[in-house]
Amino acid sequence: MKDRYEDALENLNLVYRLKEQAEAARYQSELMLRGVRAVLDADSPDDLYQRMFSNFHDIVPYNICLILEQSEPGFMLCSSSTRQDIVGTRWAVGDMLRKVIGGKTIAMYNAPLHPQWCSVPLPDACQIKSLLFSPFLFKNDMAIIVFAHQQLGFYTQQHIQIATRYREFTEQTLLSVNARLQALESAQLKRDKARVEQSLIDSEKMASVGLLAAGVAHEINNPVGFISSNIEYLKQSVPTLAGFFHQLEGLFAASNDAERLRGLAACQQCYETEQIAGLITDIEDICNESDEGLQRVADITTSLKSFTRADPKTNDPFCVNQTINDTLPLVNPELKHHVKVNVSLNEVPTVLGSSRKLSQVLINLLVNAGQAIHSHGEINLSTDCHIDADGRKWVVITVADNGCGISQHAVDKIFQPFFTTKPVGQGTGLGLYISLAIMKSMGGDIQVVSRMNQGTTFSLFLPDEPSRLAQSGAS
């Protein structure tokens, strides 16, 4: 009977111990999950470290907490801490830290009296009396978490056991911190990359304006010149017309038939002598010619203004054909003397993106095509619609020239930044790189086919509005 009672008591104690272990394991798991979740929700490095140290405080209380990582032979470096002035301090690896690196958790119950206290680079103002050093594995190397408290003898054997038991929690938390830091750095890199690309796009746009400026100025000066000549001709014609009107006024003022006959004869003579009929025809032609010239100036300045204006939005629906029609007045002055531009615009659906950025791509391709034609040649500019195997509809813009072509070696590198086949000083090597970046930003792409001494064809692909919306939703 006594033996059975002792066995039952022992089994009961075993059950209690198992229950305590299970509860401790459950608490540890909950703490680990809560800590990792908190770390992964951080939106900045400062918030990240604050959450990390808050998690550690749930395990071992402290006034100051810090992480030591391996840095150089004989020293460890404080990589993060609850006190910013401690970050970056070098800790000499003496006997005590060697033991910790070897896997042992150590406490300083009365830190100022410990033989190794002199090697602890904590400011006196911290007034630290107790320290707890616990090792853990981080980045495939041993690191140390240090808990510091201002109360003498605060850290006991119980804290050593807790720190040892929660070593896995420390390692998982630091892994989560490292993963989140990389994610935040990646997001920052993406933002920085977007800013740099936008800066390059703006710079290349201004370079295009500079390249086209001379031709645009000439194209504006021509109509301005003949409009000025026309106005001068009109000024010279005014006295002649005024004299003829004076003769008419005399005819209208005649009071008898004799005066009317004399006035009519004078009007007839002036009409024939001054060639009034021809003068009126000339004035009509001059007005029409001036109107056409002013419209040309208006088209060029409108296109130039539209091209150089900053984009308030970059994901609006627009018509590709209209963008091409708005762009051509800017490049025609550069091309018209040696290149014939054949335009064939078929009906195509609207696309989403930036009309001005597409205009920048077209200017770059058309100017490049013109420069590839050394004497006289043609550029064929067309639009069409293509449906791929997945049923997605694409607007295709084709720019084909019959110039000198591009070697296969150059074609393989043509979209790399700073690569150019032009002589030094005549090209930045960023035009096609930026053009591809613009097309990618609108969900599209660029393809190129070239044959030496036969010509080059660039094909721009843009998804139509529904396909782009579906594409954005999927991503």
C-alpha positions in Angstrom: 0.0 0.0 0.0 2.8 2.4 1.0 4.7 1.6 -2.2 1.7 2.3 -4.4 1.2 5.6 -2.6 4.8 6.6 -3.1 4.5 5.6 -6.8 1.3 7.6 -7.2 3.0 10.6 -5.5 6.0 10.3 -7.8 3.8 10.1 -10.9 1.8 13.1 -9.6 5.0 15.1 -9.2 6.1 14.0 -12.7 2.8 15.2 -14.1 3.2 18.6 -12.4 6.8 18.9 -13.7 5.6 18.0 -17.2 2.8 20.5 -16.8 5.3 23.3 -15.8 7.6 22.4 -18.7 4.7 22.5 -21.1 3.5 25.8 -19.8 7.0 27.2 -20.0 7.4 25.9 -23.5 4.0 27.4 -24.5 4.9 30.8 -22.9 8.3 30.7 -24.7 6.6 30.0 -28.0 4.0 32.7 -27.5 6.7 35.1 -26.5 8.8 34.2 -29.6 5.8 34.6 -32.0 4.7 37.9 -30.4 8.3 39.2 -30.6 8.9 38.2 -34.2 5.6 39.6 -35.2 6.3 42.9 -33.5 9.8 43.1 -35.1 8.4 42.4 -38.6 5.8 45.2 -38.2 8.5 47.8 -37.7 8.5 50.5 -40.4 12.0 52.0 -39.7 15.3 50.9 -38.2 14.8 52.9 -35.1 11.4 51.4 -34.5 12.9 48.0 -35.2 15.5 48.2 -32.5 13.1 49.7 -30.0 10.7 46.7 -30.6 13.6 44.2 -30.4 14.9 45.5 -27.0 11.3 45.7 -25.7 11.0 42.0 -26.5 14.2 41.2 -24.5 12.9 43.2 -21.6 10.0 40.7 -21.4 12.6 38.0 -20.6 15.2 39.7 -18.5 14.6 43.2 -17.0 17.3 45.8 -17.5 18.2 49.4 -17.4 20.5 49.1 -20.4 20.6 46.3 -23.1 23.1 45.9 -25.9 24.3 43.5 -28.6 28.0 42.7 -29.1 29.2 41.2 -32.4 32.5 39.9 -33.6 34.5 42.7 -35.2 38.3 42.1 -35.2 40.8 39.9 -33.4 40.7 40.6 -29.6 37.6 42.9 -29.7 33.8 42.8 -30.1 31.7 45.8 -31.3 28.5 47.1 -29.8 26.2 47.0 -32.9 23.0 48.2 -31.2 21.9 49.3 -27.8 19.1 51.1 -25.9 21.7 53.9 -25.4 22.9 55.5 -28.6 26.2 56.7 -27.0 27.2 53.0 -26.4 26.7 51.9 -30.1 30.1 51.5 -31.8 32.1 51.0 -28.6 34.9 48.3 -28.7 34.9 45.7 -26.0 38.2 43.9 -25.3 37.8 40.1 -25.3 39.3 39.0 -21.9 38.8 35.8 -20.0 35.2 36.5 -19.1 34.0 37.3 -22.7 36.0 34.3 -24.0 33.9 32.1 -21.6 30.7 33.7 -22.9 31.7 33.2 -26.5 32.4 29.6 -25.6 28.7 29.2 -24.7 28.5 30.0 -21.0 26.1 32.6 -19.6 27.8 34.7 -16.9 26.5 37.2 -14.3 28.4 40.0 -12.6 26.6 40.4 -9.3 28.7 43.3 -8.1 30.1 44.6 -11.4 32.4 47.4 -10.1 34.3 44.9 -7.9 34.7 42.3 -10.6 38.3 41.9 -11.9 37.0 42.3 -15.5 35.1 45.5 -14.8 37.9 47.7 -16.0 37.5 46.3 -19.6 33.7 47.2 -19.7 33.4 50.4 -21.7 30.2 51.6 -20.1 30.0 55.3 -19.1 30.2 56.0 -15.3 27.0 58.0 -15.7 25.1 54.8 -16.3 25.7 53.8 -12.7 25.6 50.1 -13.6 26.0 47.6 -10.7 25.0 44.2 -12.2 25.7 42.7 -15.6 24.4 39.5 -17.4 26.2 38.2 -20.5 24.4 35.6 -22.6 25.8 34.1 -25.8 23.8 33.3 -29.0 24.5 32.5 -32.6 24.1 35.3 -35.1 25.2 35.4 -38.8 27.1 32.1 -38.3 29.2 33.5 -35.5 28.9 33.8 -31.7 27.5 37.1 -30.4 26.6 38.3 -26.9 23.6 40.0 -25.5 24.4 42.1 -22.4 21.8 43.1 -19.8 22.8 45.9 -17.4 21.1 46.9 -14.2 21.7 49.7 -11.7 20.7 47.5 -8.7 23.5 45.7 -6.9 23.2 41.9 -7.2 20.2 42.1 -9.4 21.0 39.2 -11.7 20.9 35.9 -10.0 21.2 32.2 -10.9 17.6 32.3 -11.9 18.3 35.0 -14.5 21.2 33.0 -15.8 18.9 30.0 -16.3 16.2 32.2 -18.0 18.8 33.7 -20.4 20.1 30.2 -21.2 16.6 28.8 -21.8 15.6 31.7 -24.1 18.8 31.7 -26.2 16.8 30.4 -29.1 14.3 33.3 -28.7 17.3 35.7 -28.8 18.6 34.1 -32.0 15.2 34.1 -33.7 14.6 37.7 -32.7 18.0 38.8 -34.2 17.3 36.8 -37.3 13.9 38.6 -37.7 15.6 42.0 -37.1 18.2 41.2 -39.7 15.5 40.1 -42.2 13.4 43.2 -41.5 16.4 45.5 -41.8 17.2 44.0 -45.2 13.6 44.5 -46.3 13.7 48.2 -45.1 17.0 48.7 -46.9 15.6 47.1 -50.1 12.5 49.4 -49.9 14.8 52.4 -49.4 17.0 51.3 -52.3 13.9 51.0 -54.5 12.9 54.6 -53.6 16.4 55.9 -54.2 16.5 54.0 -57.5 13.2 55.6 -58.6 14.5 59.1 -57.6 17.7 58.5 -59.6 15.8 57.2 -62.6 13.4 60.2 -62.5 16.4 62.5 -62.3 18.0 60.8 -65.3 14.8 61.0 -67.3 14.5 64.7 -66.6 18.2 65.2 -67.6 17.8 63.3 -70.8 14.6 65.2 -71.5 16.5 68.5 -71.2 19.3 67.0 -73.4 16.7 66.2 -76.0 15.3 69.7 -75.9 18.8 71.1 -76.3 19.4 68.8 -79.3 16.2 69.8 -80.9 16.5 73.5 -80.0 18.4 74.7 -83.1 15.9 72.9 -85.5 12.9 74.1 -83.5 14.2 77.7 -83.5 14.8 77.5 -87.2 11.3 76.1 -87.7 9.8 79.0 -85.7 12.0 81.6 -87.4 10.9 80.7 -90.9 7.2 81.5 -90.4 8.0 84.4 -88.2 10.3 85.7 -91.0 7.7 85.5 -93.8 5.0 86.8 -91.5 7.1 89.8 -90.8 7.6 90.3 -94.6 3.9 89.9 -95.1 3.1 92.6 -92.6 5.6 94.9 -94.3 3.8 94.3 -97.6 0.5 95.0 -96.0 1.8 98.3 -94.6 3.0 99.3 -98.1 -0.4 98.3 -99.6 -2.4 100.4 -97.2 -1.7 103.8 -99.0 -2.7 102.3 -102.3 -5.9 101.0 -101.0 -6.5 104.3 -99.1 -6.1 106.2 -102.4 -8.6 103.9 -104.2 -11.1 104.4 -101.3 -10.6 108.1 -101.6 -11.5 108.0 -105.2 -14.6 106.0 -104.3 -15.6 108.5 -101.7 -15.4 111.2 -104.4 -17.6 109.2 -106.6 -20.2 108.6 -103.8 -20.2 112.4 -103.0 -20.9 113.5 -106.7 -24.1 115.6 -107.0 -24.7 115.3 -110.7 -24.1 113.1 -113.6 -21.1 114.9 -114.9 -19.3 114.6 -111.5 -20.3 111.0 -111.4 -18.8 110.3 -114.8 -15.5 112.0 -113.8 -15.4 110.2 -110.5 -16.1 106.8 -112.2 -13.3 107.5 -114.7 -10.9 108.3 -111.9 -11.8 105.1 -110.0 -11.4 103.1 -113.1 -7.9 104.6 -113.8 -6.8 104.0 -110.2 -8.2 100.5 -110.2 -6.2 99.6 -113.3 -3.1 101.6 -112.5 -2.7 100.2 -109.0 -3.9 96.7 -109.9 -6.4 96.7 -107.1 -7.8 93.2 -108.0 -4.4 91.6 -107.9 -3.6 93.5 -104.7 -6.7 92.1 -103.0 -5.8 88.6 -104.2 -2.3 89.0 -102.8 -3.6 90.2 -99.5 -5.9 87.2 -99.3 -2.9 84.9 -100.0 -0.7 86.7 -97.5 -3.4 86.3 -94.8 -3.8 82.6 -95.5 0.0 82.1 -95.6 0.4 84.0 -92.3 -2.3 82.0 -90.7 -0.6 78.8 -91.7 2.7 80.0 -90.4 1.2 81.0 -87.0 -0.5 77.6 -86.8 2.9 76.0 -87.4 4.5 78.1 -84.6 1.5 77.2 -82.3 1.9 73.5 -83.0 5.6 73.5 -82.3 5.3 75.6 -79.1 2.4 73.5 -77.9 4.3 70.3 -78.5 7.4 71.7 -76.8 5.4 73.0 -73.8 3.7 69.6 -73.5 7.0 67.7 -73.7 8.8 69.8 -71.1 6.0 70.1 -68.6 6.3 67.9 -65.5 3.9 65.1 -65.2 1.2 65.7 -62.5 0.1 62.0 -62.9 1.9 59.2 -64.6 -0.8 56.6 -64.9 -3.5 58.3 -66.9 -5.2 56.8 -70.1 -4.0 58.4 -73.3 -4.1 57.9 -77.1 -0.7 56.7 -78.5 -1.6 58.2 -82.0 -2.2 61.6 -80.5 1.1 61.5 -78.7 2.9 60.7 -82.0 1.1 63.6 -83.7 2.1 65.9 -80.9 5.7 64.7 -81.0 6.4 64.9 -84.8 6.5 68.7 -84.9 9.4 68.6 -82.5 11.6 66.2 -84.5 10.6 67.3 -88.1 13.1 70.2 -88.1 15.9 67.8 -87.2 14.9 65.2 -89.9 13.2 67.0 -92.8 16.3 68.0 -94.7 17.6 64.4 -95.2 14.9 62.0 -94.0 11.3 61.3 -95.2 9.1 60.2 -92.3 6.3 57.9 -93.5 3.5 57.8 -90.9 0.9 55.0 -90.8 -1.3 55.2 -87.7 -4.0 52.5 -87.3 -6.8 52.6 -84.8 -5.5 51.5 -81.5 -6.9 51.3 -77.9 -5.9 53.7 -75.2 -3.1 52.8 -72.8 -2.2 53.8 -69.2 0.9 55.8 -68.4 2.5 59.1 -69.3 2.0 60.6 -72.7 5.0 62.9 -72.2 7.3 60.1 -71.2 6.3 58.1 -74.3 7.0 61.3 -76.3 10.5 61.3 -74.8 11.0 57.7 -76.0 9.8 58.5 -79.5 12.0 61.6 -79.8 15.0 59.5 -78.8 14.3 56.8 -81.3 13.4 59.2 -84.2 16.5 61.3 -83.6 18.7 58.2 -83.4 17.2 56.9 -86.6 17.9 60.2 -88.3 21.5 60.1 -87.1 21.9 56.6 -88.5 20.9 57.9 -92.0 24.0 59.7 -93.3 22.7 61.0 -96.6 19.0 60.5 -97.6 16.7 57.9 -96.3 13.3 57.0 -94.8 11.8 56.3 -91.4 8.6 54.4 -91.2 6.6 55.2 -88.1 3.5 53.0 -87.5 1.0 51.8 -84.9 -0.9 48.6 -84.7 -2.6 46.2 -82.3 -1.4 42.8 -81.3 -3.1 40.1 -79.2 -0.7 37.6 -77.5 -1.3 33.9 -76.7 -2.8 34.8 -73.3 -5.4 37.0 -74.9 -3.8 40.3 -73.8 -4.0 43.2 -76.2 -0.9 45.2 -76.9 -0.4 48.5 -78.7 2.7 48.2 -80.9 4.6 51.3 -82.1 7.3 50.6 -84.8 10.1 52.9 -85.7 12.0 51.5 -88.7 14.9 53.2 -90.6 17.0 52.3 -93.6 20.2 53.6 -92.1 23.6 52.1 -91.3 22.3 49.5 -88.8 23.8 48.3 -85.6 26.3 45.4 -85.1 25.0 42.3 -83.1 27.7 43.0 -80.5 26.2 46.5 -79.9 22.6 45.3 -80.0 23.4 43.0 -77.1 24.5 46.0 -75.0 22.4 48.8 -76.4 20.1 49.1 -73.4 23.0 49.2 -70.9 23.6 52.5 -69.2 26.4 54.7 -70.6 26.8 52.4 -73.6 26.9 54.3 -76.9 28.1 53.7 -80.5 28.4 57.5 -81.1 31.7 59.4 -81.1 32.9 60.9 -77.8 31.0 64.0 -76.8 28.0 63.1 -79.1 26.1 60.7 -76.8 25.6 60.1 -73.1 24.7 56.4 -73.6 21.6 56.9 -71.4 18.9 57.5 -74.1 17.9 53.9 -74.7 18.5 52.8 -71.1 16.0 55.5 -70.0 13.6 54.7 -72.8 13.5 51.1 -71.7 13.0 52.1 -68.1 10.1 54.4 -69.2 8.5 51.5 -71.1 8.9 49.1 -68.2 7.3 51.6 -65.9 4.2 51.6 -68.1 4.1 47.8 -68.2 5.6 47.6 -71.7 8.9 46.7 -73.4 11.2 47.5 -76.3 12.5 45.1 -78.9 15.1 45.8 -81.5 16.1 44.1 -84.8 19.0 45.4 -86.8 21.0 44.4 -89.9 24.3 46.1 -90.7 23.9 48.6 -93.7 20.3 47.7 -94.1 18.5 49.4 -91.2 17.1 49.1 -87.7 13.6 48.5 -86.3 12.6 49.4 -82.8 9.2 48.0 -81.6 7.5 49.5 -78.6 5.0 47.3 -76.8 2.4 48.8 -74.4 -0.6 46.9 -72.9 -4.0 48.4 -73.5 -5.8 49.9 -70.5 -7.7 46.7 -69.4 -4.6 44.5 -69.7 -2.5 47.1 -67.8 -5.1 47.2 -65.0 -5.1 43.4 -64.8 -1.3 43.4 -64.8 -1.2 45.9 -61.9 -3.8 43.9 -60.0 -1.8 40.7 -60.4 1.4 42.3 -59.2 
